[in-house]
Amino acid sequence: MGFKIVVPARHSSSRLPGKPLLDIIGKPMILRVLDRAREAGADEVWVATDHQGIAEVVEKAGGQVILTSADHPSGTDRLAEVATRLGWSDDVVVVNVQGDEPLIPPALIGQAAAELAADPEAAIATACHPLESPEEFFNPNVVKLVLDARNRALYFSRAPIPWARDAFAADRSVLPAGLPAYRHIGLYAYRAGFLKRYSTLAPSPLEQWEALEQLRAMAHGYPIRVMVLDHAPPAGVDTAEDLERVRRVFDLAEVSR
């Protein structure tokens, strides 16, 4: 099964300016991500960026890069521009690998593509893993979701869902056994045809209230397939502390060689 990978990489970041170019043991972050993406078995891997400096670094390393508009409100819109400009057919599967995920397992990227390919009616595939901590379950920064019998998303929310009425009335310090509580993982595979239509879809009130762009697709009737992982993949880089954590991982890997 063939698929494409697009790595959106923005230079501006409120917490870590110039994040894609920050060094991780001798390589800019964007090249560490590109290394992982190349190992996933895709037909093509593209970096999509609005920054000339990032483009030059990728090109120098032999990567394929496309300069996109700086005005895109989301990474999905940036992928839509790539799919349109490169003329990908509507049935092509496109995996979005975030430019701040230098530890993403390559096999997981391929899994996302295969999950979407296995569900012809779905427009998007994503992932989740079981939640075991009540602190995470009640944390609005942790996005939860509920699934139907076909492992399609019924809803995403920052609120604690599903709500165990009787159990939580008695005790909220633990999650009741068997509660199907899942944390969303921000890895997405799309059909190119959906990407091309995405920017024409009106934002939904639910998307705006929850600040979750995947709710736009659901509000317009596009099914989202979800693969359930046993545990969370390694976290990406959002803060300076995250960057140091990732540097230690790569440093240990270099030492062990």
Secondary structure, DSSP 4 states (H G I P E B T S, - for coil): ---EEEEEE-S--SSSTTGGGSEETTEEHHHHHHHHHHTTT-SEEEEEES-HHHHHHHHHTT-EEEE--TT-SSHHHHHHHHHHHTT--TT-EEEE--TT-TT--HHHHHHHHHHHHT-TT-SEEEEEEE---HHHHT-TTS-EEEE-TTSBEEEEESS--S--HHHHHH--SSPPTT---EEEEEEEEEEHHHHHHHTTSPPPHHHHHHT-THHHHHHTT--EEEEE-SSPPPP---SHHHHHHHHHHHHHHHHH-
